[in-house]
Amino acid sequence: MSTAQAHVPLTEQDAAGLLDAYGLTLRHARPQRLPGGMENTHLKARTATGTVVVTVLNKKTPEQAEEYARFLRHLELAAAPVPRLRPLRDGGWVTQFGGRPVIVCDFVDGLSPVRLPARLVHEAGFLLGRVHRTAAAGFDSALRPHLRLNDADAATLASLPDGPFARWARSTWQAVGYVPEHDGPVVPIHGDLFPDNIVVRGRSLVFLDWEDGSLDLPHLDVGMALLGLCGRRAFSSRRAGRLLAGYQQGSGTALNGDLVRDAALYAAVLVALRRHRWQQERRRLPAGRSAAAMHHLAASLADRWPQLQL
């Protein structure tokens, strides 16, 4: 659910200074568009001890970045599919560049396909379920849940010009707005499991860009993953069946089909509203990521959901 904003440029000289704080010696660096975190500035750097990614967290305060690093470190220790976070030489994880927080992680070599191969959708669901099952115990986080209607979203929803998109958004929100109030345990969630946040390494997967992550309700994460991994122009009930089967295997819990469907529709409205606002602000979105595209995908999901056997 990210989109591009103005980035703080990083030079090779900047990278050398930043990496020195991590006890790393730079050999070569270059700005590079990498999968995950499109609002951030990434620089891929080859060091004496391996290739890393220097990331300027453009939308986080230093305090939020510290909490985010703690979140990533907890996931890593829980064997979640995350890149390894590099520690500062003097302790901690976050430094600064241009007044913005910076972290350094191992570079994950692999492919980030526009559409995750169907054979790996089950694996993505399994890994997501395993994160929800194994990474929750004994962990607390101050990260605020991202999958909520914020003030800007509410203003966008109220100001939509009358038409099919506005009628869909308002009627759907009225029907599924209860989703985040549903009782349930909170777990570490990714919150944005789209293909550009996944790296494929053979038959294994690594999830990138946990910036929308927090402790939250698991069905919200599953709902977003259904949007991200089970359709582009139209919803695929076959892919959804694989994702949900994998999730149930990884989490060890049965899913409430109606709740998961409504969570997907809830996430669809949030994504569509934010895309609509970015389009009004004339931000550039990746191909196929318009508000209208999310509207069509959600309509297809609602229409084809009865084909699923949960």
Phi and psi restraints in degrees (value plus and minus 20) as a CYANA .aco file:
   2 SER   PHI    -117.9   -77.9
   2 SER   PSI     139.9   179.9
   3 THR   PHI    -166.3  -126.3
   3 THR   PSI     141.6   181.6
   4 ALA   PHI     -91.9   -51.9
   4 ALA   PSI     120.1   160.1
   5 GLN   PHI    -148.7  -108.7
   5 GLN   PSI     159.2   199.2
   6 ALA   PHI     -83.2   -43.2
   6 ALA   PSI     109.1   149.1
   7 HIS   PHI    -121.1   -81.1
   7 HIS   PSI     131.4   171.4
   8 VAL   PHI    -101.7   -61.7
   8 VAL   PSI      98.3   138.3
   9 PRO   PHI     -88.8   -48.8
   9 PRO   PSI     125.2   165.2
  10 LEU   PHI    -141.0  -101.0
  10 LEU   PSI     109.7   149.7
  11 THR   PHI    -119.9   -79.9
  11 THR   PSI     149.8   189.8
  12 GLU   PHI     -82.1   -42.1
  12 GLU   PSI     -55.3   -15.3
  13 GLN   PHI     -86.3   -46.3
  13 GLN   PSI     -61.3   -21.3
  14 ASP   PHI     -78.7   -38.7
  14 ASP   PSI     -66.2   -26.2
  15 ALA   PHI     -80.7   -40.7
  15 ALA   PSI     -60.4   -20.4
  16 ALA   PHI     -80.7   -40.7
  16 ALA   PSI     -62.5   -22.5
  17 GLY   PHI     -86.8   -46.8
  17 GLY   PSI     -61.2   -21.2
  18 LEU   PHI     -85.5   -45.5
  18 LEU   PSI     -64.2   -24.2
  19 LEU   PHI     -88.2   -48.2
  19 LEU   PSI     -49.1    -9.1
  20 ASP   PHI     -80.3   -40.3
  20 ASP   PSI     -54.8   -14.8
  21 ALA   PHI     -85.2   -45.2
  21 ALA   PSI     -40.2    -0.2
  22 TYR   PHI    -118.5   -78.5
  22 TYR   PSI     -11.8    28.2
  23 GLY   PHI      51.7    91.7
  23 GLY   PSI       5.9    45.9
  24 LEU   PHI    -134.1   -94.1
  24 LEU   PSI     118.9   158.9
  25 THR   PHI    -122.4   -82.4
  25 THR   PSI      99.9   139.9
  26 LEU   PHI     -95.3   -55.3
  26 LEU   PSI     114.4   154.4
  27 ARG   PHI    -125.9   -85.9
  27 ARG   PSI     -61.7   -21.7
  28 HIS   PHI    -180.1  -140.1
  28 HIS   PSI     123.7   163.7
  29 ALA   PHI    -166.6  -126.6
  29 ALA   PSI     131.4   171.4
  30 ARG   PHI    -174.4  -134.4
  30 ARG   PSI     120.5   160.5
  31 PRO   PHI     -81.7   -41.7
  31 PRO   PSI     119.5   159.5
  32 GLN   PHI    -173.8  -133.8
  32 GLN   PSI     116.2   156.2
  33 ARG   PHI     -93.3   -53.3
  33 ARG   PSI      99.2   139.2
  34 LEU   PHI    -138.5   -98.5
  34 LEU   PSI     136.0   176.0
  35 PRO   PHI     -80.5   -40.5
  35 PRO   PSI     121.9   161.9
  36 GLY   PHI      68.0   108.0
  36 GLY   PSI     121.1   161.1
  37 GLY   PHI      44.6    84.6
  37 GLY   PSI      35.8    75.8
  38 MET   PHI     -85.7   -45.7
  38 MET   PSI     -37.2     2.8
  39 GLU   PHI    -103.5   -63.5
  39 GLU   PSI     -28.2    11.8
  40 ASN   PHI    -117.0   -77.0
  40 ASN   PSI     147.1   187.1
  41 THR   PHI    -123.2   -83.2
  41 THR   PSI     103.6   143.6
  42 HIS   PHI    -134.2   -94.2
  42 HIS   PSI     123.4   163.4
  43 LEU   PHI    -157.2  -117.2
  43 LEU   PSI      99.8   139.8
  44 LYS   PHI    -102.9   -62.9
  44 LYS   PSI     107.2   147.2
  45 ALA   PHI    -151.2  -111.2
  45 ALA   PSI     111.4   151.4
  46 ARG   PHI    -113.8   -73.8
  46 ARG   PSI     104.5   144.5
  47 THR   PHI    -139.3   -99.3
  47 THR   PSI     155.7   195.7
  48 ALA   PHI     -85.9   -45.9
  48 ALA   PSI     -39.0     1.0
  49 THR   PHI    -138.0   -98.0
  49 THR   PSI       1.3    41.3
  50 GLY   PHI     107.5   147.5
  50 GLY   PSI     151.8   191.8
  51 THR   PHI    -112.8   -72.8
  51 THR   PSI     113.8   153.8
  52 VAL   PHI    -149.6  -109.6
  52 VAL   PSI     149.8   189.8
  53 VAL   PHI    -141.2  -101.2
  53 VAL   PSI     101.7   141.7
  54 VAL   PHI    -109.9   -69.9
  54 VAL   PSI     103.5   143.5
  55 THR   PHI    -142.1  -102.1
  55 THR   PSI     102.3   142.3
  56 VAL   PHI    -109.5   -69.5
  56 VAL   PSI      98.6   138.6
  57 LEU   PHI    -106.5   -66.5
  57 LEU   PSI      68.5   108.5
  58 ASN   PHI     -88.2   -48.2
  58 ASN   PSI     -41.8    -1.8
  59 LYS   PHI    -128.8   -88.8
  59 LYS   PSI      -6.3    33.7
  60 LYS   PHI    -139.5   -99.5
  60 LYS   PSI     125.1   165.1
  61 THR   PHI     -96.5   -56.5
  61 THR   PSI     144.0   184.0
  62 PRO   PHI     -76.2   -36.2
  62 PRO   PSI     -58.8   -18.8
  63 GLU   PHI     -86.4   -46.4
  63 GLU   PSI     -61.8   -21.8
  64 GLN   PHI     -85.9   -45.9
  64 GLN   PSI     -56.7   -16.7
  65 ALA   PHI     -85.6   -45.6
  65 ALA   PSI     -58.7   -18.7
  66 GLU   PHI     -82.0   -42.0
  66 GLU   PSI     -62.5   -22.5
  67 GLU   PHI     -88.0   -48.0
  67 GLU   PSI     -57.2   -17.2
  68 TYR   PHI     -83.9   -43.9
  68 TYR   PSI     -62.6   -22.6
  69 ALA   PHI     -83.0   -43.0
  69 ALA   PSI     -59.5   -19.5
  70 ARG   PHI     -82.7   -42.7
  70 ARG   PSI     -58.8   -18.8
  71 PHE   PHI     -82.4   -42.4
  71 PHE   PSI     -68.2   -28.2
  72 LEU   PHI     -82.3   -42.3
  72 LEU   PSI     -61.6   -21.6
  73 ARG   PHI     -84.6   -44.6
  73 ARG   PSI     -59.9   -19.9
  74 HIS   PHI     -82.2   -42.2
  74 HIS   PSI     -63.8   -23.8
  75 LEU   PHI     -81.5   -41.5
  75 LEU   PSI     -62.3   -22.3
  76 GLU   PHI     -80.5   -40.5
  76 GLU   PSI     -64.8   -24.8
  77 LEU   PHI     -87.8   -47.8
  77 LEU   PSI     -44.1    -4.1
  78 ALA   PHI    -108.0   -68.0
  78 ALA   PSI      -9.6    30.4
  79 ALA   PHI      44.5    84.5
  79 ALA   PSI       9.5    49.5
  80 ALA   PHI     -93.1   -53.1
  80 ALA   PSI     137.5   177.5
  81 PRO   PHI     -98.9   -58.9
  81 PRO   PSI      51.6    91.6
  82 VAL   PHI    -144.2  -104.2
  82 VAL   PSI     134.8   174.8
  83 PRO   PHI     -87.5   -47.5
  83 PRO   PSI     131.9   171.9
  84 ARG   PHI     -94.6   -54.6
  84 ARG   PSI     109.4   149.4
  85 LEU   PHI    -104.2   -64.2
  85 LEU   PSI     113.6   153.6
  86 ARG   PHI    -112.3   -72.3
  86 ARG   PSI     115.4   155.4
  87 PRO   PHI    -105.5   -65.5
  87 PRO   PSI     130.9   170.9
  88 LEU   PHI     -87.4   -47.4
  88 LEU   PSI     131.0   171.0
  89 ARG   PHI     -79.6   -39.6
  89 ARG   PSI     -54.8   -14.8
  90 ASP   PHI    -116.8   -76.8
  90 ASP   PSI      -8.2    31.8
  91 GLY   PHI      81.0   121.0
  91 GLY   PSI     133.3   173.3
  92 GLY   PHI      67.7   107.7
  92 GLY   PSI    -193.7  -153.7
  93 TRP   PHI    -153.5  -113.5
  93 TRP   PSI     -39.4     0.6
  94 VAL   PHI    -135.5   -95.5
  94 VAL   PSI     109.7   149.7
  95 THR   PHI    -137.8   -97.8
  95 THR   PSI    -189.0  -149.0
  96 GLN   PHI    -155.0  -115.0
  96 GLN   PSI     131.5   171.5
  97 PHE   PHI    -163.1  -123.1
  97 PHE   PSI     104.5   144.5
  98 GLY   PHI      39.1    79.1
  98 GLY   PSI      11.0    51.0
  99 GLY   PHI      60.1   100.1
  99 GLY   PSI     -15.3    24.7
 100 ARG   PHI    -136.9   -96.9
 100 ARG   PSI     128.3   168.3
 101 PRO   PHI     -92.5   -52.5
 101 PRO   PSI     131.3   171.3
 102 VAL   PHI    -153.7  -113.7
 102 VAL   PSI     118.0   158.0
 103 ILE   PHI    -146.7  -106.7
 103 ILE   PSI     142.0   182.0
 104 VAL   PHI    -149.2  -109.2
 104 VAL   PSI     108.0   148.0
 105 CYS   PHI    -147.5  -107.5
 105 CYS   PSI     139.5   179.5
 106 ASP   PHI     -82.6   -42.6
 106 ASP   PSI     121.4   161.4
 107 PHE   PHI     -93.5   -53.5
 107 PHE   PSI     112.6   152.6
 108 VAL   PHI    -121.9   -81.9
 108 VAL   PSI      89.6   129.6
 109 ASP   PHI    -102.0   -62.0
 109 ASP   PSI     112.7   152.7
 110 GLY   PHI     142.5   182.5
 110 GLY   PSI    -184.9  -144.9
 111 LEU   PHI    -129.6   -89.6
 111 LEU   PSI     126.4   166.4
 112 SER   PHI    -142.9  -102.9
 112 SER   PSI      66.4   106.4
 113 PRO   PHI     -91.0   -51.0
 113 PRO   PSI     131.3   171.3
 114 VAL   PHI     -81.3   -41.3
 114 VAL   PSI     -54.2   -14.2
 115 ARG   PHI    -151.8  -111.8
 115 ARG   PSI      99.7   139.7
 116 LEU   PHI     -82.5   -42.5
 116 LEU   PSI     109.6   149.6
 117 PRO   PHI     -73.7   -33.7
 117 PRO   PSI     121.3   161.3
 118 ALA   PHI     -76.4   -36.4
 118 ALA   PSI     -54.4   -14.4
 119 ARG   PHI     -85.9   -45.9
 119 ARG   PSI     -38.9     1.1
 120 LEU   PHI    -121.4   -81.4
 120 LEU   PSI     -24.0    16.0
 121 VAL   PHI     -85.1   -45.1
 121 VAL   PSI     -60.4   -20.4
 122 HIS   PHI     -79.5   -39.5
 122 HIS   PSI     -62.9   -22.9
 123 GLU   PHI     -84.2   -44.2
 123 GLU   PSI     -60.2   -20.2
 124 ALA   PHI     -81.6   -41.6
 124 ALA   PSI     -63.4   -23.4
 125 GLY   PHI     -83.7   -43.7
 125 GLY   PSI     -60.9   -20.9
 126 PHE   PHI     -81.7   -41.7
 126 PHE   PSI     -66.0   -26.0
 127 LEU   PHI     -85.7   -45.7
 127 LEU   PSI     -59.7   -19.7
 128 LEU   PHI     -82.6   -42.6
 128 LEU   PSI     -64.6   -24.6
 129 GLY   PHI     -82.5   -42.5
 129 GLY   PSI     -58.6   -18.6
 130 ARG   PHI     -86.5   -46.5
 130 ARG   PSI     -58.8   -18.8
 131 VAL   PHI     -79.4   -39.4
 131 VAL   PSI     -66.2   -26.2
 132 HIS   PHI     -82.5   -42.5
 132 HIS   PSI     -54.5   -14.5
 133 ARG   PHI    -100.5   -60.5
 133 ARG   PSI     -59.8   -19.8
 134 THR   PHI    -122.3   -82.3
 134 THR   PSI     -39.7     0.3
 135 ALA   PHI    -118.0   -78.0
 135 ALA   PSI     -19.2    20.8
 136 ALA   PHI    -105.7   -65.7
 136 ALA   PSI     -50.9   -10.9
 137 ALA   PHI     -83.3   -43.3
 137 ALA   PSI     109.5   149.5
 138 GLY   PHI      47.7    87.7
 138 GLY   PSI       2.2    42.2
 139 PHE   PHI    -144.3  -104.3
 139 PHE   PSI     114.8   154.8
 140 ASP   PHI    -144.6  -104.6
 140 ASP   PSI     132.5   172.5
 141 SER   PHI    -166.7  -126.7
 141 SER   PSI     122.4   162.4
 142 ALA   PHI    -111.8   -71.8
 142 ALA   PSI     -19.2    20.8
 143 LEU   PHI     -83.9   -43.9
 143 LEU   PSI     111.0   151.0
 144 ARG   PHI     -99.5   -59.5
 144 ARG   PSI     119.1   159.1
 145 PRO   PHI     -76.5   -36.5
 145 PRO   PSI     112.5   152.5
 146 HIS   PHI    -108.7   -68.7
 146 HIS   PSI     -48.3    -8.3
 147 LEU   PHI    -106.3   -66.3
 147 LEU   PSI      46.3    86.3
 148 ARG   PHI    -159.0  -119.0
 148 ARG   PSI     131.2   171.2
 149 LEU   PHI     -93.0   -53.0
 149 LEU   PSI      86.0   126.0
 150 ASN   PHI    -108.0   -68.0
 150 ASN   PSI    -198.5  -158.5
 151 ASP   PHI     -81.1   -41.1
 151 ASP   PSI     -61.6   -21.6
 152 ALA   PHI     -85.1   -45.1
 152 ALA   PSI     -59.6   -19.6
 153 ASP   PHI     -82.8   -42.8
 153 ASP   PSI     -65.0   -25.0
 154 ALA   PHI     -82.0   -42.0
 154 ALA   PSI     -60.7   -20.7
 155 ALA   PHI     -85.4   -45.4
 155 ALA   PSI     -59.6   -19.6
 156 THR   PHI     -83.7   -43.7
 156 THR   PSI     -64.8   -24.8
 157 LEU   PHI     -80.8   -40.8
 157 LEU   PSI     -61.0   -21.0
 158 ALA   PHI     -91.3   -51.3
 158 ALA   PSI     -47.2    -7.2
 159 SER   PHI    -121.0   -81.0
 159 SER   PSI     -16.0    24.0
 160 LEU   PHI     -80.9   -40.9
 160 LEU   PSI     113.2   153.2
 161 PRO   PHI     -86.4   -46.4
 161 PRO   PSI     125.5   165.5
 162 ASP   PHI     -79.9   -39.9
 162 ASP   PSI     118.0   158.0
 163 GLY   PHI     144.6   184.6
 163 GLY   PSI     159.9   199.9
 164 PRO   PHI     -77.3   -37.3
 164 PRO   PSI     -60.8   -20.8
 165 PHE   PHI     -84.2   -44.2
 165 PHE   PSI     -66.6   -26.6
 166 ALA   PHI     -84.6   -44.6
 166 ALA   PSI     -61.1   -21.1
 167 ARG   PHI     -85.9   -45.9
 167 ARG   PSI     -59.6   -19.6
 168 TRP   PHI     -83.8   -43.8
 168 TRP   PSI     -68.7   -28.7
 169 ALA   PHI     -80.5   -40.5
 169 ALA   PSI     -64.3   -24.3
 170 ARG   PHI     -92.9   -52.9
 170 ARG   PSI     -62.5   -22.5
 171 SER   PHI     -89.4   -49.4
 171 SER   PSI     -58.4   -18.4
 172 THR   PHI     -86.6   -46.6
 172 THR   PSI     -63.9   -23.9
 173 TRP   PHI     -80.6   -40.6
 173 TRP   PSI     -60.1   -20.1
 174 GLN   PHI     -81.4   -41.4
 174 GLN   PSI     -54.9   -14.9
 175 ALA   PHI    -100.4   -60.4
 175 ALA   PSI     -53.0   -13.0
 176 VAL   PHI    -138.5   -98.5
 176 VAL   PSI     -13.3    26.7
 177 GLY   PHI     -82.1   -42.1
 177 GLY   PSI     -34.6     5.4
 178 TYR   PHI     -93.6   -53.6
 178 TYR   PSI     -34.4     5.6
 179 VAL   PHI     -74.7   -34.7
 179 VAL   PSI     -65.8   -25.8
 180 PRO   PHI     -94.1   -54.1
 180 PRO   PSI     -28.8    11.2
 181 GLU   PHI    -113.2   -73.2
 181 GLU   PSI     -23.6    16.4
 182 HIS   PHI     -86.6   -46.6
 182 HIS   PSI     115.7   155.7
 183 ASP   PHI     -85.0   -45.0
 183 ASP   PSI     124.2   164.2
 184 GLY   PHI     147.0   187.0
 184 GLY   PSI     142.6   182.6
 185 PRO   PHI     -91.3   -51.3
 185 PRO   PSI     131.1   171.1
 186 VAL   PHI    -117.8   -77.8
 186 VAL   PSI     124.2   164.2
 187 VAL   PHI    -158.7  -118.7
 187 VAL   PSI     143.1   183.1
 188 PRO   PHI     -85.6   -45.6
 188 PRO   PSI     104.7   144.7
 189 ILE   PHI    -138.3   -98.3
 189 ILE   PSI     137.3   177.3
 190 HIS   PHI    -103.4   -63.4
 190 HIS   PSI     -69.2   -29.2
 191 GLY   PHI      65.1   105.1
 191 GLY   PSI     -23.9    16.1
 192 ASP   PHI    -178.7  -138.7
 192 ASP   PSI      31.2    71.2
 193 LEU   PHI    -103.2   -63.2
 193 LEU   PSI      58.5    98.5
 194 PHE   PHI    -125.9   -85.9
 194 PHE   PSI     142.5   182.5
 195 PRO   PHI     -77.0   -37.0
 195 PRO   PSI     -52.6   -12.6
 196 ASP   PHI     -93.2   -53.2
 196 ASP   PSI     -23.0    17.0
 197 ASN   PHI    -128.0   -88.0
 197 ASN   PSI      -2.3    37.7
 198 ILE   PHI    -149.0  -109.0
 198 ILE   PSI     113.2   153.2
 199 VAL   PHI    -129.8   -89.8
 199 VAL   PSI     109.5   149.5
 200 VAL   PHI    -117.0   -77.0
 200 VAL   PSI     104.9   144.9
 201 ARG   PHI    -143.8  -103.8
 201 ARG   PSI      70.3   110.3
 202 GLY   PHI      48.2    88.2
 202 GLY   PSI    -136.8   -96.8
 203 ARG   PHI    -124.7   -84.7
 203 ARG   PSI     -11.5    28.5
 204 SER   PHI    -127.5   -87.5
 204 SER   PSI     138.5   178.5
 205 LEU   PHI    -147.2  -107.2
 205 LEU   PSI     127.5   167.5
 206 VAL   PHI    -146.2  -106.2
 206 VAL   PSI     112.4   152.4
 207 PHE   PHI    -112.8   -72.8
 207 PHE   PSI     105.5   145.5
 208 LEU   PHI    -120.7   -80.7
 208 LEU   PSI     153.1   193.1
 209 ASP   PHI      30.0    70.0
 209 ASP   PSI      55.5    95.5
 210 TRP   PHI    -111.0   -71.0
 210 TRP   PSI       1.0    41.0
 211 GLU   PHI     -84.3   -44.3
 211 GLU   PSI     -44.5    -4.5
 212 ASP   PHI    -111.3   -71.3
 212 ASP   PSI     -12.7    27.3
 213 GLY   PHI     -99.1   -59.1
 213 GLY   PSI     139.7   179.7
 214 SER   PHI    -194.4  -154.4
 214 SER   PSI    -195.6  -155.6
 215 LEU   PHI    -104.9   -64.9
 215 LEU   PSI     102.4   142.4
 216 ASP   PHI    -177.5  -137.5
 216 ASP   PSI    -197.7  -157.7
 217 LEU   PHI     -95.0   -55.0
 217 LEU   PSI     111.9   151.9
 218 PRO   PHI     -82.2   -42.2
 218 PRO   PSI     -53.3   -13.3
 219 HIS   PHI     -85.6   -45.6
 219 HIS   PSI     -44.4    -4.4
 220 LEU   PHI     -87.4   -47.4
 220 LEU   PSI     -59.3   -19.3
 221 ASP   PHI     -86.1   -46.1
 221 ASP   PSI     -61.4   -21.4
 222 VAL   PHI     -85.9   -45.9
 222 VAL   PSI     -60.8   -20.8
 223 GLY   PHI     -80.6   -40.6
 223 GLY   PSI     -64.0   -24.0
 224 MET   PHI     -85.7   -45.7
 224 MET   PSI     -59.9   -19.9
 225 ALA   PHI     -82.9   -42.9
 225 ALA   PSI     -55.1   -15.1
 226 LEU   PHI     -80.2   -40.2
 226 LEU   PSI     -59.5   -19.5
 227 LEU   PHI     -88.9   -48.9
 227 LEU   PSI     -63.1   -23.1
 228 GLY   PHI     -94.8   -54.8
 228 GLY   PSI     -53.6   -13.6
 229 LEU   PHI    -133.5   -93.5
 229 LEU   PSI     -25.7    14.3
 230 CYS   PHI    -139.7   -99.7
 230 CYS   PSI       3.2    43.2
 231 GLY   PHI     144.7   184.7
 231 GLY   PSI     131.7   171.7
 232 ARG   PHI    -135.8   -95.8
 232 ARG   PSI     -95.4   -55.4
 233 ARG   PHI    -101.8   -61.8
 233 ARG   PSI     -48.7    -8.7
 234 ALA   PHI    -161.6  -121.6
 234 ALA   PSI     133.1   173.1
 235 PHE   PHI    -100.1   -60.1
 235 PHE   PSI     115.3   155.3
 236 SER   PHI    -125.6   -85.6
 236 SER   PSI      90.1   130.1
 237 SER   PHI     -86.7   -46.7
 237 SER   PSI     -48.9    -8.9
 238 ARG   PHI     -85.0   -45.0
 238 ARG   PSI     -67.7   -27.7
 239 ARG   PHI     -84.5   -44.5
 239 ARG   PSI     -59.0   -19.0
 240 ALA   PHI     -81.9   -41.9
 240 ALA   PSI     -60.2   -20.2
 241 GLY   PHI     -80.6   -40.6
 241 GLY   PSI     -59.0   -19.0
 242 ARG   PHI     -87.3   -47.3
 242 ARG   PSI     -64.8   -24.8
 243 LEU   PHI     -80.2   -40.2
 243 LEU   PSI     -67.7   -27.7
 244 LEU   PHI     -90.6   -50.6
 244 LEU   PSI     -55.0   -15.0
 245 ALA   PHI     -84.5   -44.5
 245 ALA   PSI     -63.0   -23.0
 246 GLY   PHI     -83.5   -43.5
 246 GLY   PSI     -61.9   -21.9
 247 TYR   PHI     -81.4   -41.4
 247 TYR   PSI     -66.3   -26.3
 248 GLN   PHI     -82.9   -42.9
 248 GLN   PSI     -56.1   -16.1
 249 GLN   PHI     -86.6   -46.6
 249 GLN   PSI     -63.1   -23.1
 250 GLY   PHI     -93.6   -53.6
 250 GLY   PSI     -54.6   -14.6
 251 SER   PHI    -109.1   -69.1
 251 SER   PSI     -43.9    -3.9
 252 GLY   PHI      52.4    92.4
 252 GLY   PSI      -3.3    36.7
 253 THR   PHI    -146.1  -106.1
 253 THR   PSI     128.4   168.4
 254 ALA   PHI    -100.7   -60.7
 254 ALA   PSI     125.0   165.0
 255 LEU   PHI    -114.9   -74.9
 255 LEU   PSI     124.3   164.3
 256 ASN   PHI    -106.8   -66.8
 256 ASN   PSI      86.0   126.0
 257 GLY   PHI     -78.3   -38.3
 257 GLY   PSI     -63.8   -23.8
 258 ASP   PHI     -84.7   -44.7
 258 ASP   PSI     -59.6   -19.6
 259 LEU   PHI     -87.2   -47.2
 259 LEU   PSI     -62.8   -22.8
 260 VAL   PHI     -84.6   -44.6
 260 VAL   PSI     -62.5   -22.5
 261 ARG   PHI     -78.6   -38.6
 261 ARG   PSI     -67.6   -27.6
 262 ASP   PHI     -86.7   -46.7
 262 ASP   PSI     -52.1   -12.1
 263 ALA   PHI     -85.5   -45.5
 263 ALA   PSI     -58.0   -18.0
 264 ALA   PHI     -85.3   -45.3
 264 ALA   PSI     -61.8   -21.8
 265 LEU   PHI     -88.4   -48.4
 265 LEU   PSI     -56.9   -16.9
 266 TYR   PHI     -79.3   -39.3
 266 TYR   PSI     -69.5   -29.5
 267 ALA   PHI     -82.7   -42.7
 267 ALA   PSI     -56.4   -16.4
 268 ALA   PHI     -82.8   -42.8
 268 ALA   PSI     -61.0   -21.0
 269 VAL   PHI     -85.8   -45.8
 269 VAL   PSI     -64.0   -24.0
 270 LEU   PHI     -78.9   -38.9
 270 LEU   PSI     -68.5   -28.5
 271 VAL   PHI     -82.0   -42.0
 271 VAL   PSI     -64.5   -24.5
 272 ALA   PHI     -83.5   -43.5
 272 ALA   PSI     -61.5   -21.5
 273 LEU   PHI     -83.2   -43.2
 273 LEU   PSI     -62.5   -22.5
 274 ARG   PHI     -89.1   -49.1
 274 ARG   PSI     -59.2   -19.2
 275 ARG   PHI     -84.2   -44.2
 275 ARG   PSI     -61.0   -21.0
 276 HIS   PHI     -79.4   -39.4
 276 HIS   PSI     -64.4   -24.4
 277 ARG   PHI     -84.5   -44.5
 277 ARG   PSI     -62.1   -22.1
 278 TRP   PHI     -84.6   -44.6
 278 TRP   PSI     -56.6   -16.6
 279 GLN   PHI     -84.5   -44.5
 279 GLN   PSI     -60.4   -20.4
 280 GLN   PHI     -84.5   -44.5
 280 GLN   PSI     -50.9   -10.9
 281 GLU   PHI    -104.9   -64.9
 281 GLU   PSI     -17.6    22.4
 282 ARG   PHI      41.7    81.7
 282 ARG   PSI      13.5    53.5
 283 ARG   PHI     -99.0   -59.0
 283 ARG   PSI     130.8   170.8
 284 ARG   PHI    -107.9   -67.9
 284 ARG   PSI     104.9   144.9
 285 LEU   PHI    -126.2   -86.2
 285 LEU   PSI     129.8   169.8
 286 PRO   PHI     -80.5   -40.5
 286 PRO   PSI     135.7   175.7
 287 ALA   PHI     -76.4   -36.4
 287 ALA   PSI     116.5   156.5
 288 GLY   PHI      59.5    99.5
 288 GLY   PSI     -10.7    29.3
 289 ARG   PHI    -133.1   -93.1
 289 ARG   PSI      15.5    55.5
 290 SER   PHI    -102.7   -62.7
 290 SER   PSI     145.2   185.2
 291 ALA   PHI     -81.6   -41.6
 291 ALA   PSI     -60.8   -20.8
 292 ALA   PHI     -82.8   -42.8
 292 ALA   PSI     -57.5   -17.5
 293 ALA   PHI     -83.1   -43.1
 293 ALA   PSI     -60.0   -20.0
 294 MET   PHI     -88.3   -48.3
 294 MET   PSI     -56.8   -16.8
 295 HIS   PHI     -78.8   -38.8
 295 HIS   PSI     -67.4   -27.4
 296 HIS   PHI     -85.3   -45.3
 296 HIS   PSI     -60.3   -20.3
 297 LEU   PHI     -83.8   -43.8
 297 LEU   PSI     -62.4   -22.4
 298 ALA   PHI     -84.7   -44.7
 298 ALA   PSI     -60.1   -20.1
 299 ALA   PHI     -83.0   -43.0
 299 ALA   PSI     -59.9   -19.9
 300 SER   PHI     -86.0   -46.0
 300 SER   PSI     -60.2   -20.2
 301 LEU   PHI     -79.9   -39.9
 301 LEU   PSI     -68.5   -28.5
 302 ALA   PHI     -81.8   -41.8
 302 ALA   PSI     -56.6   -16.6
 303 ASP   PHI     -92.3   -52.3
 303 ASP   PSI     -57.0   -17.0
 304 ARG   PHI    -117.9   -77.9
 304 ARG   PSI     -25.1    14.9
 305 TRP   PHI     -76.9   -36.9
 305 TRP   PSI     -59.6   -19.6
 306 PRO   PHI     -78.5   -38.5
 306 PRO   PSI     -37.5     2.5
 307 GLN   PHI     -93.6   -53.6
 307 GLN   PSI     -36.0     4.0
 308 LEU   PHI     -96.1   -56.1
 308 LEU   PSI     123.0   163.0
 309 GLN   PHI    -131.8   -91.8
 309 GLN   PSI      80.9   120.9
